[in-house]
Amino acid sequence: MNRREMIMTGVATLAASVPLAQHAANAEPTHGGAPADWSLSGTYFEACSCETVCPCIFESAPSHGTCSVLYAWHIGHGVDGATSLDGLNVALAAYADGHMQKVKWLAALYIDDRATAEQYAALEKIFTGKAGGHPAALAGFFSRFLGVKSVPIDYQLDGRKRSVFIPGIMRAMVEAISGQAGDDAVVTGHPLGLAPGNPLVVARNEQVTLTDYDWNWKFSGRAAGYSPFQYRSA
C-alpha cells in the first residue's frame, strides 16, 4: 500500500458513537509534533442514498439500511502554513453498511489535479484526518480509505444548485427544495454535520453516479444538502 492509500490509524480509533461535532472539538491537530497552522473555508454539498431528509444526520439508521454518500468541497480560501489552497476542489465517497454511528465506513478521497505537489500533500494531510480539526472527526468514522487519487474535479455552484463531476468516476447534482413561502428549507444543530455552525440547506439529488473500486452507485431523487464550511487546525 503506497502513501496515497494510507490513513492515519489514530483518528480511526475515535468512538463512532460520539456526535461528529464533539469529535471535532476533541480532535488534536498535529504537524510534525507541533500544532498545525491551516484553515479552509468555502462551500460544500453532500448527496446520499437516503430519503429526504437524511436520517443519518440525526443519529438514526439510514433509510434503506445502508448509506452511500458523496461529499464535495470547493475551497474559496485556504492555507496550510505558507501554501495557498485557494480555488481547489476535494471530493469524498463513503459507504456505511448499516447505522453510520454503529459501523465503520469505507471511504475514497479525490483531490483536484490542479494542485501542486505541496498543495496535494496539504489536502491529503487535512482530508485524511492527519492534521486534526473537523476532517479528523469525519475520518474517525472510517475503517480505512480505499485510496486517494489526483483527478480533475469540476465543482459548479449556480444559485440553489450544486454539482460535481470527475470524468469516468463521479457525477452528482443537487438542488435545494422550496420551504415555506419559497424560502430555503434548512436544518440547524444536527449532531452529524460536515459544516458545524452552519445551517444545512435541504436539497434533493439528481443523477448521482459513482464507478470506482468495487462501487457502482446510481440513484436520484434522494437526500442532499449544502452549506458554507469553515475548518481549521485549532
C-alpha positions in Angstrom: 0.0 0.0 0.0 1.5 3.3 -1.0 1.5 6.7 0.8 -1.6 8.0 -1.0 -3.6 4.9 0.1 -2.7 5.2 3.8 -4.8 6.6 6.5 -3.8 7.8 9.9 -4.9 4.9 12.1 -5.0 7.1 15.2 -8.1 9.0 14.2 -9.8 5.8 13.1 -10.0 4.8 16.8 -12.3 7.6 17.7 -15.6 6.3 19.0 -18.2 6.3 16.3 -21.0 6.7 18.9 -19.9 10.3 19.7 -21.6 13.0 17.6 -19.4 14.5 14.8 -19.4 17.9 16.3 -18.0 16.5 19.6 -15.4 14.6 17.6 -14.3 17.9 16.1 -13.9 19.5 19.4 -11.7 16.7 20.7 -9.5 16.3 17.6 -5.9 17.4 18.2 -4.2 18.9 15.2 -0.6 17.8 14.6 2.2 18.8 12.2 5.5 17.2 13.0 4.6 17.0 16.7 3.5 20.7 16.9 0.1 22.4 16.3 -0.6 22.7 12.6 -1.4 26.1 11.1 -4.1 25.6 8.4 -7.6 26.8 7.7 -10.1 26.3 4.9 -13.4 28.0 4.1 -15.8 27.7 1.1 -18.8 25.8 0.2 -19.7 22.1 0.3 -22.5 19.8 -0.6 -23.5 16.2 0.0 -25.7 13.7 -1.8 -26.6 10.3 -0.4 -28.9 7.3 -1.0 -31.2 8.1 1.9 -34.6 9.7 1.6 -35.0 13.4 2.2 -34.1 14.4 4.9 -31.3 12.0 5.6 -31.9 10.4 9.0 -28.2 9.8 9.5 -27.6 13.4 10.4 -29.9 12.9 13.4 -28.0 9.7 14.5 -30.7 7.4 13.1 -30.4 4.4 10.8 -30.2 5.0 7.0 -33.5 5.0 5.1 -32.6 1.8 3.3 -30.3 0.0 5.8 -27.0 1.2 4.2 -25.8 4.7 3.1 -23.8 5.6 0.1 -22.7 9.3 0.2 -20.7 11.8 -1.8 -19.2 14.9 -0.4 -17.7 17.7 -2.4 -15.9 20.9 -1.2 -14.8 24.0 -3.1 -12.2 25.9 -1.2 -12.7 29.6 -1.6 -9.8 30.5 0.7 -7.4 28.0 2.3 -3.8 28.0 3.7 -1.5 25.4 5.1 1.4 27.3 6.5 2.7 29.3 3.6 0.9 27.1 1.0 -2.2 28.6 -0.5 -5.1 26.3 -1.2 -7.4 28.8 -2.8 -9.8 27.6 -5.5 -9.1 23.9 -5.2 -11.7 21.2 -5.0 -11.9 18.0 -3.0 -14.4 15.1 -3.1 -15.0 12.1 -0.9 -17.1 9.0 -1.3 -18.1 6.9 1.7 -20.2 3.8 2.3 -21.7 2.6 5.6 -23.1 -0.9 5.8 -25.5 0.0 8.5 -26.2 2.7 11.1 -23.5 5.3 10.5 -22.6 5.6 14.2 -22.5 1.9 14.8 -20.4 0.6 11.9 -17.2 1.9 10.4 -17.4 3.3 6.9 -15.2 2.8 3.8 -14.0 5.9 2.1 -12.2 7.1 -1.0 -10.7 10.6 -1.4 -10.3 12.6 -4.6 -8.0 15.7 -4.8 -8.0 18.3 -7.5 -5.4 17.5 -10.1 -4.6 21.2 -10.5 -2.9 21.0 -7.0 0.9 21.3 -6.9 2.8 18.7 -5.0 2.8 20.9 -1.9 -1.0 21.6 -2.2 -1.7 17.9 -2.8 0.3 17.0 0.3 -1.6 19.6 2.4 -5.0 18.5 1.2 -4.2 14.8 1.7 -3.0 15.5 5.2 -6.1 17.6 6.1 -8.8 15.4 4.5 -7.4 12.1 5.7 -7.5 13.5 9.2 -3.8 13.7 9.8 -3.9 17.4 10.5 -6.7 17.4 13.1 -9.7 19.6 13.1 -13.1 18.7 11.8 -11.8 16.5 8.9 -10.1 14.3 11.6 -13.5 13.9 13.2 -15.0 12.7 10.0 -12.1 10.3 9.4 -12.7 8.9 12.8 -15.8 7.2 11.4 -13.8 5.4 8.7 -12.3 1.9 8.9 -10.0 2.8 6.0 -9.5 4.7 2.8 -9.7 2.6 -0.3 -7.4 5.1 -1.9 -6.5 8.7 -2.6 -6.5 9.9 -6.2 -5.4 13.1 -8.0 -8.2 13.7 -10.6 -9.9 16.6 -12.4 -12.8 17.8 -10.3 -15.3 20.2 -11.8 -17.3 21.8 -8.9 -20.2 24.1 -10.0 -22.4 26.5 -8.0 -25.4 28.0 -9.6 -27.9 29.6 -7.3 -29.7 26.8 -5.5 -27.9 24.2 -7.5 -24.6 22.4 -6.9 -22.8 19.8 -8.9 -19.5 17.8 -9.0 -18.1 15.9 -11.9 -15.0 13.7 -12.1 -14.6 12.1 -15.6 -15.1 8.4 -15.5 -15.7 8.3 -11.8 -18.3 10.6 -10.2 -21.2 12.8 -11.1 -23.7 14.4 -8.7 -26.2 17.3 -9.0 -28.3 18.7 -6.2 -31.0 21.4 -6.0 -32.5 23.0 -2.9 -36.1 22.2 -2.2 -38.5 25.1 -1.6 -39.6 25.6 2.0 -42.4 27.9 3.3 -43.0 31.0 1.2 -40.5 29.7 -1.3 -37.6 30.1 1.1 -34.9 27.5 1.6 -35.7 24.7 4.0 -32.9 24.4 6.5 -31.8 22.1 9.3 -29.8 23.5 12.2 -27.9 22.0 15.1 -28.0 18.5 13.7 -25.4 16.3 15.5 -23.9 14.6 12.5 -22.8 17.6 10.3 -20.0 18.4 7.9 -20.1 22.1 8.5 -20.6 22.9 12.2 -22.2 26.2 12.9 -23.8 26.5 9.5 -27.5 25.6 8.7 -27.8 22.8 6.1 -29.9 23.8 3.2 -32.1 20.8 2.4 -31.9 19.6 -1.2 -32.6 16.6 -3.4 -30.0 15.0 -5.6 -30.2 14.2 -9.3 -28.1 11.8 -11.5 -25.8 10.6 -8.8 -23.3 8.1 -10.1 -20.0 6.6 -8.8 -18.0 4.0 -10.6 -14.7 3.3 -8.8 -13.1 0.5 -6.7 -15.9 -2.1 -6.2 -18.6 0.6 -6.1 -21.2 1.1 -8.8 -23.7 3.6 -7.5 -26.6 5.1 -9.3 -29.5 6.9 -7.6 -31.6 10.1 -8.0 -34.3 12.0 -6.1 -32.7 11.2 -2.7 -31.3 13.2 0.1 -28.8 16.1 -0.4 -27.8 19.3 1.3 -25.3 22.2 1.1 -23.8 25.0 3.1 -20.7 27.1 3.6 -18.0 25.5 5.7 -15.1 26.7 7.8 -12.4 24.3 9.0 -9.2 25.0 10.9 -6.4 23.3 12.8 -7.4 24.6 16.2 
